[in-house]
Structures are given as structure tokens and as C-alpha cells.
Amino acid sequence: MMRKFIFAVAATIIAGSPAVASDYAFRLHNKAQGYSINGFYTFQDGQWSDNWLNSRVNPGEAVQMDWNSNEGNCVVPFRVSWDNYGSEDFKLDWCKGVSNVYMKDKGFSWD
């Protein structure tokens, strides 16, 4: 069962993997042209979480995110929403050492 964790820096998300020794931390980058990110959500216990962001992430900006845990599933669905656009759902294997997530005009990438 996924557990909710404490808000860290500008945002916090949940879930992780017991196989990884440290907490998952990454930077969320807004590479979308003209759209501010206004929400970041994770899917847990059959429903979407509350918004983990406490402010918008404008185009060209980034925010530090940290799960504050390494417990749970590696593949976690997440939803990103933008002003005047709507939202999209994605999945990522966080156990692959994700340092940065780049939200683009179409889709996302990571390293």
C-alpha cells in the first residue's frame, strides 16, 4: 500500500522501490511552450492524489521534487496539468535513476 509523505521543498510525490537505497528526488522541468504547469498528481490506492505543487511552474522553469521515500512500486502513474490546456497521464519507472523529468509540448522525457 502506498503511503502519503510530507511536503518537501516545492513539492513532494509518493511511492518508490525498496530496491533503491536512497530517496527519489528529481527536478520537474517545464519545456512546454506557453503553458504553465499548475498540477502534479500521483495515482495511489485507486485514486489520484491531491496536487503536489504549491505554485505554478512556468515555461523554462523547474522545481525540485522529492518522494522522501524509497518504498512502494517502481512504476507510478502521474498526471500533469497545465493552465489553459488540461491534463495528461503518464507512467515512468522511477527505479531507473530518474534525475530530471522534462514536460514537453507533446509527452515527456527524462534522464
VENCORHU-V518700 format. One record per pair of residues at least 12 apart in sequence whose ideal C-beta (glycine too) atoms are under 7 Angstrom apart, sorted by sequence separation. I is the first residue (numbers start at 0). GAP is how many residues later the second one is. D is the distance in whole Angstrom. If there is no record, write none. Layout:
BEGIN
i gap d
I GAP D
I GAP D
END
This chain:
BEGIN
i gap d
1 12 6
27 12 7
38 12 5
39 12 5
76 12 6
77 12 6
97 12 5
98 12 6
1 13 5
39 13 5
38 14 6
76 14 5
77 14 7
74 16 6
37 18 5
74 18 5
75 18 6
89 18 6
91 18 6
36 19 6
73 19 5
35 20 4
36 20 4
73 20 6
35 21 7
73 21 4
35 22 5
35 23 7
79 23 6
34 24 7
33 25 6
32 26 6
12 27 7
14 27 6
29 27 5
31 27 6
13 28 5
29 28 6
10 29 6
12 29 5
27 29 6
29 29 5
13 30 6
29 30 7
29 31 6
47 31 6
28 33 4
42 33 7
27 34 6
41 34 6
42 34 4
13 35 7
26 35 5
27 35 5
26 36 7
41 36 5
26 37 6
27 37 5
40 37 7
26 38 7
39 38 7
40 38 4
12 39 5
25 39 5
11 40 6
24 40 7
39 40 6
10 41 4
24 41 4
38 41 7
1 42 4
10 42 5
38 42 4
1 43 6
10 43 7
22 43 6
23 43 4
36 43 6
37 43 6
0 44 7
9 44 6
22 44 6
37 44 6
9 45 7
22 45 6
36 45 6
37 45 5
22 46 6
23 46 6
35 46 6
22 47 6
34 47 4
35 47 5
21 48 6
34 48 6
38 48 7
20 49 7
34 49 7
19 50 5
31 50 6
34 50 5
15 51 5
10 52 6
12 52 6
14 52 6
17 52 7
9 53 4
11 53 7
13 53 6
15 53 5
16 53 6
17 53 6
9 54 6
10 54 5
11 54 6
12 54 5
15 54 4
8 55 4
11 55 7
13 55 7
15 55 5
16 55 7
11 56 6
15 56 5
8 57 6
14 57 4
16 57 4
7 58 4
14 58 6
7 60 5
14 61 4
4 62 6
5 62 6
4 63 4
4 64 5
36 66 6
1 70 5
23 70 5
28 71 6
30 71 5
31 71 6
25 72 5
28 72 7
30 72 6
31 72 6
32 72 6
25 73 6
26 73 5
27 73 5
28 73 5
29 73 6
30 73 5
31 73 5
25 74 6
28 74 7
19 75 6
25 75 6
18 76 6
15 78 6
16 78 4
END
